[in-house]
């Protein structure tokens, strides 16, 4: 059971890393007219995949990993958008 639980936990984390395809720019105005939802929320666009490949090629593979569980999001205190 321990092996299966570790496998399921790792599989869930790998699946959650897919959210990094939909990162928003850090400098977004508070009341911008930009949509809050992705245009294609199920499958990433070719542009989003190209950005991920650039991160991998540039040696920034850690930027494609989601935050680990039980760690606060990387926002300054009180500024979660």
PyMOL Python script that loads the backbone (N, CA, C, O; Angstrom):
from pymol import cmd

cmd.read_pdbstr("""\
ATOM      1  N   UNK A   1       0.831  -1.198   0.000  1.00  0.00           N
ATOM      2  CA  UNK A   1       0.000   0.000   0.000  1.00  0.00           C
ATOM      3  C   UNK A   1       0.868   1.251   0.000  1.00  0.00           C
ATOM      4  O   UNK A   1       0.509   2.263  -0.601  1.00  0.00           O
ATOM      5  N   UNK A   2       2.002   1.178   0.670  1.00  0.00           N
ATOM      6  CA  UNK A   2       2.875   2.345   0.717  1.00  0.00           C
ATOM      7  C   UNK A   2       3.390   2.680  -0.689  1.00  0.00           C
ATOM      8  O   UNK A   2       3.463   3.851  -1.062  1.00  0.00           O
ATOM      9  N   UNK A   3       3.736   1.677  -1.446  1.00  0.00           N
ATOM     10  CA  UNK A   3       4.214   1.898  -2.808  1.00  0.00           C
ATOM     11  C   UNK A   3       3.153   2.517  -3.702  1.00  0.00           C
ATOM     12  O   UNK A   3       3.432   3.445  -4.462  1.00  0.00           O
ATOM     13  N   UNK A   4       1.926   1.995  -3.606  1.00  0.00           N
ATOM     14  CA  UNK A   4       0.840   2.534  -4.407  1.00  0.00           C
ATOM     15  C   UNK A   4       0.510   3.962  -4.001  1.00  0.00           C
ATOM     16  O   UNK A   4       0.234   4.802  -4.858  1.00  0.00           O
ATOM     17  N   UNK A   5       0.535   4.241  -2.722  1.00  0.00           N
ATOM     18  CA  UNK A   5       0.221   5.611  -2.286  1.00  0.00           C
ATOM     19  C   UNK A   5       1.299   6.580  -2.752  1.00  0.00           C
ATOM     20  O   UNK A   5       0.986   7.703  -3.147  1.00  0.00           O
ATOM     21  N   UNK A   6       2.564   6.165  -2.714  1.00  0.00           N
ATOM     22  CA  UNK A   6       3.644   7.024  -3.208  1.00  0.00           C
ATOM     23  C   UNK A   6       3.503   7.231  -4.718  1.00  0.00           C
ATOM     24  O   UNK A   6       3.718   8.336  -5.218  1.00  0.00           O
ATOM     25  N   UNK A   7       3.142   6.172  -5.441  1.00  0.00           N
ATOM     26  CA  UNK A   7       2.943   6.291  -6.881  1.00  0.00           C
ATOM     27  C   UNK A   7       1.802   7.257  -7.192  1.00  0.00           C
ATOM     28  O   UNK A   7       1.951   8.127  -8.050  1.00  0.00           O
ATOM     29  N   UNK A   8       0.672   7.117  -6.511  1.00  0.00           N
ATOM     30  CA  UNK A   8      -0.468   8.000  -6.757  1.00  0.00           C
ATOM     31  C   UNK A   8      -0.151   9.448  -6.395  1.00  0.00           C
ATOM     32  O   UNK A   8      -0.585  10.370  -7.085  1.00  0.00           O
ATOM     33  N   UNK A   9       0.601   9.651  -5.317  1.00  0.00           N
ATOM     34  CA  UNK A   9       0.987  10.998  -4.926  1.00  0.00           C
ATOM     35  C   UNK A   9       1.896  11.616  -5.992  1.00  0.00           C
ATOM     36  O   UNK A   9       1.716  12.779  -6.353  1.00  0.00           O
ATOM     37  N   UNK A  10       2.858  10.860  -6.493  1.00  0.00           N
ATOM     38  CA  UNK A  10       3.760  11.361  -7.525  1.00  0.00           C
ATOM     39  C   UNK A  10       3.003  11.634  -8.829  1.00  0.00           C
ATOM     40  O   UNK A  10       3.267  12.629  -9.504  1.00  0.00           O
ATOM     41  N   UNK A  11       2.072  10.759  -9.179  1.00  0.00           N
ATOM     42  CA  UNK A  11       1.289  10.965 -10.396  1.00  0.00           C
ATOM     43  C   UNK A  11       0.436  12.228 -10.289  1.00  0.00           C
ATOM     44  O   UNK A  11       0.307  12.970 -11.263  1.00  0.00           O
ATOM     45  N   UNK A  12      -0.138  12.476  -9.130  1.00  0.00           N
ATOM     46  CA  UNK A  12      -0.915  13.693  -8.924  1.00  0.00           C
ATOM     47  C   UNK A  12      -0.059  14.943  -9.043  1.00  0.00           C
ATOM     48  O   UNK A  12      -0.492  15.947  -9.610  1.00  0.00           O
ATOM     49  N   UNK A  13       1.154  14.885  -8.510  1.00  0.00           N
ATOM     50  CA  UNK A  13       2.055  16.033  -8.611  1.00  0.00           C
ATOM     51  C   UNK A  13       2.455  16.283 -10.059  1.00  0.00           C
ATOM     52  O   UNK A  13       2.492  17.432 -10.500  1.00  0.00           O
ATOM     53  N   UNK A  14       2.753  15.228 -10.800  1.00  0.00           N
ATOM     54  CA  UNK A  14       3.128  15.381 -12.211  1.00  0.00           C
ATOM     55  C   UNK A  14       1.972  15.995 -12.999  1.00  0.00           C
ATOM     56  O   UNK A  14       2.186  16.864 -13.844  1.00  0.00           O
ATOM     57  N   UNK A  15       0.758  15.547 -12.725  1.00  0.00           N
ATOM     58  CA  UNK A  15      -0.399  16.126 -13.406  1.00  0.00           C
ATOM     59  C   UNK A  15      -0.603  17.590 -13.033  1.00  0.00           C
ATOM     60  O   UNK A  15      -1.009  18.384 -13.883  1.00  0.00           O
ATOM     61  N   UNK A  16      -0.334  17.968 -11.788  1.00  0.00           N
ATOM     62  CA  UNK A  16      -0.512  19.361 -11.383  1.00  0.00           C
ATOM     63  C   UNK A  16       0.543  20.270 -12.002  1.00  0.00           C
ATOM     64  O   UNK A  16       0.339  21.482 -12.076  1.00  0.00           O
ATOM     65  N   UNK A  17       1.666  19.710 -12.447  1.00  0.00           N
ATOM     66  CA  UNK A  17       2.693  20.520 -13.110  1.00  0.00           C
ATOM     67  C   UNK A  17       2.199  21.059 -14.451  1.00  0.00           C
ATOM     68  O   UNK A  17       2.773  22.017 -14.971  1.00  0.00           O
ATOM     69  N   UNK A  18       1.174  20.481 -15.011  1.00  0.00           N
ATOM     70  CA  UNK A  18       0.608  20.977 -16.264  1.00  0.00           C
ATOM     71  C   UNK A  18       0.007  22.362 -16.145  1.00  0.00           C
ATOM     72  O   UNK A  18      -0.203  23.029 -17.158  1.00  0.00           O
ATOM     73  N   UNK A  19      -0.275  22.807 -14.936  1.00  0.00           N
ATOM     74  CA  UNK A  19      -0.821  24.153 -14.765  1.00  0.00           C
ATOM     75  C   UNK A  19       0.197  25.223 -15.111  1.00  0.00           C
ATOM     76  O   UNK A  19      -0.178  26.372 -15.347  1.00  0.00           O
ATOM     77  N   UNK A  20       1.475  24.876 -15.147  1.00  0.00           N
ATOM     78  CA  UNK A  20       2.513  25.861 -15.469  1.00  0.00           C
ATOM     79  C   UNK A  20       2.473  26.297 -16.926  1.00  0.00           C
ATOM     80  O   UNK A  20       3.130  27.274 -17.285  1.00  0.00           O
ATOM     81  N   UNK A  21       1.725  25.607 -17.771  1.00  0.00           N
ATOM     82  CA  UNK A  21       1.540  26.054 -19.153  1.00  0.00           C
ATOM     83  C   UNK A  21       0.704  27.332 -19.205  1.00  0.00           C
ATOM     84  O   UNK A  21       0.758  28.069 -20.189  1.00  0.00           O
ATOM     85  N   UNK A  22      -0.067  27.594 -18.153  1.00  0.00           N
ATOM     86  CA  UNK A  22      -1.023  28.697 -18.160  1.00  0.00           C
ATOM     87  C   UNK A  22      -0.624  29.823 -17.210  1.00  0.00           C
ATOM     88  O   UNK A  22      -1.493  30.531 -16.701  1.00  0.00           O
ATOM     89  N   UNK A  23       0.669  30.003 -16.963  1.00  0.00           N
ATOM     90  CA  UNK A  23       1.124  31.074 -16.081  1.00  0.00           C
ATOM     91  C   UNK A  23       0.757  32.444 -16.656  1.00  0.00           C
ATOM     92  O   UNK A  23       0.799  32.660 -17.867  1.00  0.00           O
ATOM     93  N   UNK A  24       0.398  33.354 -15.762  1.00  0.00           N
ATOM     94  CA  UNK A  24       0.101  34.725 -16.148  1.00  0.00           C
ATOM     95  C   UNK A  24       1.342  35.583 -15.938  1.00  0.00           C
ATOM     96  O   UNK A  24       2.188  35.246 -15.110  1.00  0.00           O
ATOM     97  N   UNK A  25       1.466  36.686 -16.672  1.00  0.00           N
ATOM     98  CA  UNK A  25       2.604  37.570 -16.432  1.00  0.00           C
ATOM     99  C   UNK A  25       2.557  38.136 -15.019  1.00  0.00           C
ATOM    100  O   UNK A  25       1.478  38.358 -14.469  1.00  0.00           O
ATOM    101  N   UNK A  26       3.726  38.367 -14.435  1.00  0.00           N
ATOM    102  CA  UNK A  26       3.787  38.844 -13.051  1.00  0.00           C
ATOM    103  C   UNK A  26       3.260  40.268 -12.922  1.00  0.00           C
ATOM    104  O   UNK A  26       2.602  40.590 -11.933  1.00  0.00           O
ATOM    105  N   UNK A  27       3.532  41.115 -13.888  1.00  0.00           N
ATOM    106  CA  UNK A  27       3.117  42.524 -13.825  1.00  0.00           C
ATOM    107  C   UNK A  27       1.792  42.700 -14.553  1.00  0.00           C
ATOM    108  O   UNK A  27       1.757  43.186 -15.684  1.00  0.00           O
ATOM    109  N   UNK A  28       0.711  42.308 -13.907  1.00  0.00           N
ATOM    110  CA  UNK A  28      -0.619  42.447 -14.486  1.00  0.00           C
ATOM    111  C   UNK A  28      -1.373  43.513 -13.718  1.00  0.00           C
ATOM    112  O   UNK A  28      -1.456  43.433 -12.492  1.00  0.00           O
ATOM    113  N   UNK A  29      -1.937  44.529 -14.408  1.00  0.00           N
ATOM    114  CA  UNK A  29      -2.701  45.558 -13.689  1.00  0.00           C
ATOM    115  C   UNK A  29      -3.858  44.931 -12.914  1.00  0.00           C
ATOM    116  O   UNK A  29      -4.432  43.935 -13.356  1.00  0.00           O
ATOM    117  N   UNK A  30      -4.203  45.508 -11.759  1.00  0.00           N
ATOM    118  CA  UNK A  30      -5.249  44.896 -10.918  1.00  0.00           C
ATOM    119  C   UNK A  30      -6.612  44.821 -11.583  1.00  0.00           C
ATOM    120  O   UNK A  30      -7.360  43.878 -11.326  1.00  0.00           O
ATOM    121  N   UNK A  31      -6.959  45.782 -12.427  1.00  0.00           N
ATOM    122  CA  UNK A  31      -8.288  45.781 -13.053  1.00  0.00           C
ATOM    123  C   UNK A  31      -8.150  45.713 -14.567  1.00  0.00           C
ATOM    124  O   UNK A  31      -8.822  46.451 -15.287  1.00  0.00           O
ATOM    125  N   UNK A  32      -7.301  44.849 -15.040  1.00  0.00           N
ATOM    126  CA  UNK A  32      -7.094  44.742 -16.477  1.00  0.00           C
ATOM    127  C   UNK A  32      -8.269  44.017 -17.123  1.00  0.00           C
ATOM    128  O   UNK A  32      -9.031  43.313 -16.460  1.00  0.00           O
ATOM    129  N   UNK A  33      -8.392  44.208 -18.421  1.00  0.00           N
ATOM    130  CA  UNK A  33      -9.483  43.558 -19.147  1.00  0.00           C
ATOM    131  C   UNK A  33      -9.064  42.183 -19.656  1.00  0.00           C
ATOM    132  O   UNK A  33      -9.809  41.541 -20.397  1.00  0.00           O
ATOM    133  N   UNK A  34      -7.881  41.731 -19.264  1.00  0.00           N
ATOM    134  CA  UNK A  34      -7.414  40.411 -19.684  1.00  0.00           C
ATOM    135  C   UNK A  34      -8.306  39.332 -19.063  1.00  0.00           C
ATOM    136  O   UNK A  34      -8.695  39.439 -17.899  1.00  0.00           O
ATOM    137  N   UNK A  35      -8.625  38.307 -19.831  1.00  0.00           N
ATOM    138  CA  UNK A  35      -9.491  37.246 -19.284  1.00  0.00           C
ATOM    139  C   UNK A  35      -8.795  36.487 -18.161  1.00  0.00           C
ATOM    140  O   UNK A  35      -7.576  36.314 -18.171  1.00  0.00           O
ATOM    141  N   UNK A  36      -9.595  36.037 -17.189  1.00  0.00           N
ATOM    142  CA  UNK A  36      -9.049  35.276 -16.068  1.00  0.00           C
ATOM    143  C   UNK A  36      -8.881  33.800 -16.410  1.00  0.00           C
ATOM    144  O   UNK A  36      -8.133  33.090 -15.739  1.00  0.00           O
ATOM    145  N   UNK A  37      -9.562  33.340 -17.436  1.00  0.00           N
ATOM    146  CA  UNK A  37      -9.488  31.945 -17.833  1.00  0.00           C
ATOM    147  C   UNK A  37      -8.704  31.816 -19.127  1.00  0.00           C
ATOM    148  O   UNK A  37      -8.705  32.723 -19.959  1.00  0.00           O
ATOM    149  N   UNK A  38      -8.045  30.697 -19.287  1.00  0.00           N
ATOM    150  CA  UNK A  38      -7.283  30.444 -20.505  1.00  0.00           C
ATOM    151  C   UNK A  38      -8.231  30.257 -21.684  1.00  0.00           C
ATOM    152  O   UNK A  38      -9.359  29.792 -21.520  1.00  0.00           O
ATOM    153  N   UNK A  39      -7.761  30.625 -22.873  1.00  0.00           N
ATOM    154  CA  UNK A  39      -8.585  30.471 -24.069  1.00  0.00           C
ATOM    155  C   UNK A  39      -8.854  28.998 -24.353  1.00  0.00           C
ATOM    156  O   UNK A  39      -9.954  28.631 -24.767  1.00  0.00           O
ATOM    157  N   UNK A  40      -7.857  28.161 -24.133  1.00  0.00           N
ATOM    158  CA  UNK A  40      -8.007  26.719 -24.301  1.00  0.00           C
ATOM    159  C   UNK A  40      -7.534  26.047 -23.011  1.00  0.00           C
ATOM    160  O   UNK A  40      -6.361  25.688 -22.905  1.00  0.00           O
ATOM    161  N   UNK A  41      -8.422  25.870 -22.029  1.00  0.00           N
ATOM    162  CA  UNK A  41      -7.987  25.365 -20.718  1.00  0.00           C
ATOM    163  C   UNK A  41      -7.691  23.865 -20.669  1.00  0.00           C
ATOM    164  O   UNK A  41      -7.187  23.385 -19.653  1.00  0.00           O
ATOM    165  N   UNK A  42      -7.983  23.116 -21.720  1.00  0.00           N
ATOM    166  CA  UNK A  42      -7.771  21.669 -21.677  1.00  0.00           C
ATOM    167  C   UNK A  42      -6.428  21.284 -22.275  1.00  0.00           C
ATOM    168  O   UNK A  42      -5.665  20.543 -21.655  1.00  0.00           O
ATOM    169  N   UNK A  43      -6.134  21.769 -23.455  1.00  0.00           N
ATOM    170  CA  UNK A  43      -4.879  21.448 -24.135  1.00  0.00           C
ATOM    171  C   UNK A  43      -4.112  22.738 -24.378  1.00  0.00           C
ATOM    172  O   UNK A  43      -4.682  23.694 -24.903  1.00  0.00           O
ATOM    173  N   UNK A  44      -2.827  22.794 -24.009  1.00  0.00           N
ATOM    174  CA  UNK A  44      -2.058  24.014 -24.239  1.00  0.00           C
ATOM    175  C   UNK A  44      -1.887  24.294 -25.730  1.00  0.00           C
ATOM    176  O   UNK A  44      -1.846  23.379 -26.552  1.00  0.00           O
ATOM    177  N   UNK A  45      -1.789  25.575 -26.051  1.00  0.00           N
ATOM    178  CA  UNK A  45      -1.596  25.972 -27.438  1.00  0.00           C
ATOM    179  C   UNK A  45      -0.150  25.712 -27.856  1.00  0.00           C
ATOM    180  O   UNK A  45       0.707  25.426 -27.019  1.00  0.00           O
ATOM    181  N   UNK A  46       0.107  25.812 -29.145  1.00  0.00           N
ATOM    182  CA  UNK A  46       1.470  25.611 -29.660  1.00  0.00           C
ATOM    183  C   UNK A  46       2.418  26.658 -29.080  1.00  0.00           C
ATOM    184  O   UNK A  46       3.586  26.366 -28.826  1.00  0.00           O
ATOM    185  N   UNK A  47       1.924  27.864 -28.874  1.00  0.00           N
ATOM    186  CA  UNK A  47       2.755  28.928 -28.293  1.00  0.00           C
ATOM    187  C   UNK A  47       3.154  28.588 -26.854  1.00  0.00           C
ATOM    188  O   UNK A  47       4.305  28.792 -26.469  1.00  0.00           O
ATOM    189  N   UNK A  48       2.223  28.078 -26.066  1.00  0.00           N
ATOM    190  CA  UNK A  48       2.523  27.711 -24.681  1.00  0.00           C
ATOM    191  C   UNK A  48       3.511  26.550 -24.623  1.00  0.00           C
ATOM    192  O   UNK A  48       4.370  26.516 -23.741  1.00  0.00           O
ATOM    193  N   UNK A  49       3.401  25.612 -25.538  1.00  0.00           N
ATOM    194  CA  UNK A  49       4.344  24.500 -25.584  1.00  0.00           C
ATOM    195  C   UNK A  49       5.723  25.001 -25.994  1.00  0.00           C
ATOM    196  O   UNK A  49       6.736  24.524 -25.481  1.00  0.00           O
ATOM    197  N   UNK A  50       5.768  25.967 -26.923  1.00  0.00           N
ATOM    198  CA  UNK A  50       7.052  26.533 -27.346  1.00  0.00           C
ATOM    199  C   UNK A  50       7.738  27.256 -26.192  1.00  0.00           C
ATOM    200  O   UNK A  50       8.958  27.176 -26.052  1.00  0.00           O
ATOM    201  N   UNK A  51       6.968  27.960 -25.366  1.00  0.00           N
ATOM    202  CA  UNK A  51       7.546  28.643 -24.202  1.00  0.00           C
ATOM    203  C   UNK A  51       8.119  27.619 -23.231  1.00  0.00           C
ATOM    204  O   UNK A  51       9.195  27.830 -22.671  1.00  0.00           O
ATOM    205  N   UNK A  52       7.416  26.522 -23.029  1.00  0.00           N
ATOM    206  CA  UNK A  52       7.918  25.472 -22.131  1.00  0.00           C
ATOM    207  C   UNK A  52       9.198  24.851 -22.680  1.00  0.00           C
ATOM    208  O   UNK A  52      10.120  24.563 -21.916  1.00  0.00           O
ATOM    209  N   UNK A  53       9.266  24.642 -23.982  1.00  0.00           N
ATOM    210  CA  UNK A  53      10.484  24.091 -24.590  1.00  0.00           C
ATOM    211  C   UNK A  53      11.657  25.053 -24.449  1.00  0.00           C
ATOM    212  O   UNK A  53      12.791  24.621 -24.245  1.00  0.00           O
ATOM    213  N   UNK A  54      11.394  26.357 -24.557  1.00  0.00           N
ATOM    214  CA  UNK A  54      12.452  27.356 -24.374  1.00  0.00           C
ATOM    215  C   UNK A  54      12.984  27.315 -22.947  1.00  0.00           C
ATOM    216  O   UNK A  54      14.188  27.445 -22.727  1.00  0.00           O
ATOM    217  N   UNK A  55      12.089  27.134 -21.978  1.00  0.00           N
ATOM    218  CA  UNK A  55      12.526  27.036 -20.584  1.00  0.00           C
ATOM    219  C   UNK A  55      13.405  25.811 -20.389  1.00  0.00           C
ATOM    220  O   UNK A  55      14.420  25.876 -19.696  1.00  0.00           O
ATOM    221  N   UNK A  56      13.020  24.694 -20.996  1.00  0.00           N
ATOM    222  CA  UNK A  56      13.831  23.478 -20.891  1.00  0.00           C
ATOM    223  C   UNK A  56      15.187  23.656 -21.565  1.00  0.00           C
ATOM    224  O   UNK A  56      16.215  23.265 -21.011  1.00  0.00           O
ATOM    225  N   UNK A  57      15.191  24.243 -22.754  1.00  0.00           N
ATOM    226  CA  UNK A  57      16.441  24.426 -23.490  1.00  0.00           C
ATOM    227  C   UNK A  57      17.354  25.434 -22.802  1.00  0.00           C
ATOM    228  O   UNK A  57      18.577  25.332 -22.890  1.00  0.00           O
ATOM    229  N   UNK A  58      16.762  26.399 -22.121  1.00  0.00           N
ATOM    230  CA  UNK A  58      17.549  27.421 -21.432  1.00  0.00           C
ATOM    231  C   UNK A  58      18.029  26.998 -20.056  1.00  0.00           C
ATOM    232  O   UNK A  58      18.645  27.794 -19.347  1.00  0.00           O
ATOM    233  N   UNK A  59      17.760  25.769 -19.666  1.00  0.00           N
ATOM    234  CA  UNK A  59      18.206  25.280 -18.364  1.00  0.00           C
ATOM    235  C   UNK A  59      17.318  25.709 -17.206  1.00  0.00           C
ATOM    236  O   UNK A  59      17.756  25.708 -16.055  1.00  0.00           O
ATOM    237  N   UNK A  60      16.081  26.073 -17.497  1.00  0.00           N
ATOM    238  CA  UNK A  60      15.155  26.511 -16.455  1.00  0.00           C
ATOM    239  C   UNK A  60      14.036  25.494 -16.259  1.00  0.00           C
ATOM    240  O   UNK A  60      12.864  25.865 -16.184  1.00  0.00           O
ATOM    241  N   UNK A  61      14.387  24.237 -16.179  1.00  0.00           N
ATOM    242  CA  UNK A  61      13.375  23.180 -16.039  1.00  0.00           C
ATOM    243  C   UNK A  61      12.614  23.296 -14.729  1.00  0.00           C
ATOM    244  O   UNK A  61      11.463  22.866 -14.652  1.00  0.00           O
ATOM    245  N   UNK A  62      13.220  23.860 -13.707  1.00  0.00           N
ATOM    246  CA  UNK A  62      12.520  23.997 -12.413  1.00  0.00           C
ATOM    247  C   UNK A  62      11.324  24.932 -12.511  1.00  0.00           C
ATOM    248  O   UNK A  62      10.408  24.849 -11.692  1.00  0.00           O
ATOM    249  N   UNK A  63      11.317  25.820 -13.502  1.00  0.00           N
ATOM    250  CA  UNK A  63      10.179  26.727 -13.684  1.00  0.00           C
ATOM    251  C   UNK A  63       8.947  26.002 -14.212  1.00  0.00           C
ATOM    252  O   UNK A  63       7.848  26.557 -14.208  1.00  0.00           O
ATOM    253  N   UNK A  64       9.125  24.776 -14.662  1.00  0.00           N
ATOM    254  CA  UNK A  64       7.992  23.993 -15.149  1.00  0.00           C
ATOM    255  C   UNK A  64       7.361  23.135 -14.054  1.00  0.00           C
ATOM    256  O   UNK A  64       6.337  22.490 -14.282  1.00  0.00           O
ATOM    257  N   UNK A  65       7.962  23.127 -12.877  1.00  0.00           N
ATOM    258  CA  UNK A  65       7.420  22.341 -11.767  1.00  0.00           C
ATOM    259  C   UNK A  65       6.416  23.167 -10.967  1.00  0.00           C
ATOM    260  O   UNK A  65       6.625  24.359 -10.745  1.00  0.00           O
ATOM    261  N   UNK A  66       5.351  22.545 -10.544  1.00  0.00           N
ATOM    262  CA  UNK A  66       4.365  23.202  -9.691  1.00  0.00           C
ATOM    263  C   UNK A  66       4.921  23.316  -8.273  1.00  0.00           C
ATOM    264  O   UNK A  66       5.878  22.630  -7.914  1.00  0.00           O
ATOM    265  N   UNK A  67       4.309  24.190  -7.475  1.00  0.00           N
ATOM    266  CA  UNK A  67       4.720  24.306  -6.088  1.00  0.00           C
ATOM    267  C   UNK A  67       4.425  22.995  -5.369  1.00  0.00           C
ATOM    268  O   UNK A  67       3.383  22.383  -5.602  1.00  0.00           O
ATOM    269  N   UNK A  68       5.325  22.563  -4.504  1.00  0.00           N
ATOM    270  CA  UNK A  68       5.058  21.321  -3.777  1.00  0.00           C
ATOM    271  C   UNK A  68       3.865  21.490  -2.831  1.00  0.00           C
ATOM    272  O   UNK A  68       3.517  22.614  -2.469  1.00  0.00           O
ATOM    273  N   UNK A  69       3.245  20.393  -2.435  1.00  0.00           N
ATOM    274  CA  UNK A  69       2.111  20.493  -1.516  1.00  0.00           C
ATOM    275  C   UNK A  69       2.509  21.105  -0.179  1.00  0.00           C
ATOM    276  O   UNK A  69       3.644  20.950   0.273  1.00  0.00           O
ATOM    277  N   UNK A  70       1.582  21.790   0.437  1.00  0.00           N
ATOM    278  CA  UNK A  70       1.733  22.389   1.768  1.00  0.00           C
ATOM    279  C   UNK A  70       2.778  23.495   1.807  1.00  0.00           C
ATOM    280  O   UNK A  70       3.344  23.772   2.864  1.00  0.00           O
ATOM    281  N   UNK A  71       3.039  24.126   0.672  1.00  0.00           N
ATOM    282  CA  UNK A  71       3.944  25.269   0.607  1.00  0.00           C
ATOM    283  C   UNK A  71       3.112  26.455   0.143  1.00  0.00           C
ATOM    284  O   UNK A  71       2.364  26.331  -0.827  1.00  0.00           O
ATOM    285  N   UNK A  72       3.222  27.615   0.816  1.00  0.00           N
ATOM    286  CA  UNK A  72       2.433  28.773   0.400  1.00  0.00           C
ATOM    287  C   UNK A  72       2.780  29.194  -1.028  1.00  0.00           C
ATOM    288  O   UNK A  72       3.904  28.971  -1.477  1.00  0.00           O
ATOM    289  N   UNK A  73       1.833  29.797  -1.745  1.00  0.00           N
ATOM    290  CA  UNK A  73       2.112  30.247  -3.106  1.00  0.00           C
ATOM    291  C   UNK A  73       3.195  31.327  -3.116  1.00  0.00           C
ATOM    292  O   UNK A  73       3.407  31.990  -2.100  1.00  0.00           O
ATOM    293  N   UNK A  74       3.875  31.514  -4.235  1.00  0.00           N
ATOM    294  CA  UNK A  74       4.993  32.456  -4.291  1.00  0.00           C
ATOM    295  C   UNK A  74       4.569  33.903  -4.477  1.00  0.00           C
ATOM    296  O   UNK A  74       5.122  34.598  -5.329  1.00  0.00           O
ATOM    297  N   UNK A  75       3.613  34.367  -3.709  1.00  0.00           N
ATOM    298  CA  UNK A  75       3.164  35.742  -3.775  1.00  0.00           C
ATOM    299  C   UNK A  75       3.565  36.455  -2.491  1.00  0.00           C
ATOM    300  O   UNK A  75       3.666  35.819  -1.441  1.00  0.00           O
ATOM    301  N   UNK A  76       3.800  37.783  -2.556  1.00  0.00           N
ATOM    302  CA  UNK A  76       4.040  38.517  -1.320  1.00  0.00           C
ATOM    303  C   UNK A  76       2.801  38.469  -0.422  1.00  0.00           C
ATOM    304  O   UNK A  76       1.678  38.348  -0.911  1.00  0.00           O
ATOM    305  N   UNK A  77       3.007  38.561   0.857  1.00  0.00           N
ATOM    306  CA  UNK A  77       1.890  38.470   1.814  1.00  0.00           C
ATOM    307  C   UNK A  77       0.850  39.536   1.519  1.00  0.00           C
ATOM    308  O   UNK A  77       1.178  40.716   1.391  1.00  0.00           O
ATOM    309  N   UNK A  78      -0.400  39.118   1.414  1.00  0.00           N
ATOM    310  CA  UNK A  78      -1.512  40.048   1.190  1.00  0.00           C
ATOM    311  C   UNK A  78      -1.704  40.469  -0.251  1.00  0.00           C
ATOM    312  O   UNK A  78      -2.570  41.301  -0.522  1.00  0.00           O
ATOM    313  N   UNK A  79      -0.943  39.937  -1.182  1.00  0.00           N
ATOM    314  CA  UNK A  79      -1.050  40.367  -2.578  1.00  0.00           C
ATOM    315  C   UNK A  79      -1.406  39.220  -3.508  1.00  0.00           C
ATOM    316  O   UNK A  79      -0.947  39.188  -4.649  1.00  0.00           O
ATOM    317  N   UNK A  80      -2.197  38.303  -3.053  1.00  0.00           N
ATOM    318  CA  UNK A  80      -2.611  37.197  -3.907  1.00  0.00           C
ATOM    319  C   UNK A  80      -3.670  37.716  -4.857  1.00  0.00           C
ATOM    320  O   UNK A  80      -4.691  38.254  -4.428  1.00  0.00           O
ATOM    321  N   UNK A  81      -3.424  37.552  -6.164  1.00  0.00           N
ATOM    322  CA  UNK A  81      -4.316  38.105  -7.193  1.00  0.00           C
ATOM    323  C   UNK A  81      -5.168  37.093  -7.711  1.00  0.00           C
ATOM    324  O   UNK A  81      -5.989  37.366  -8.587  1.00  0.00           O
TER     325      UNK A  81
END
""", "prot")
cmd.dss("prot")
cmd.show_as("cartoon", "prot")
cmd.util.cbc("prot")
cmd.orient("prot")
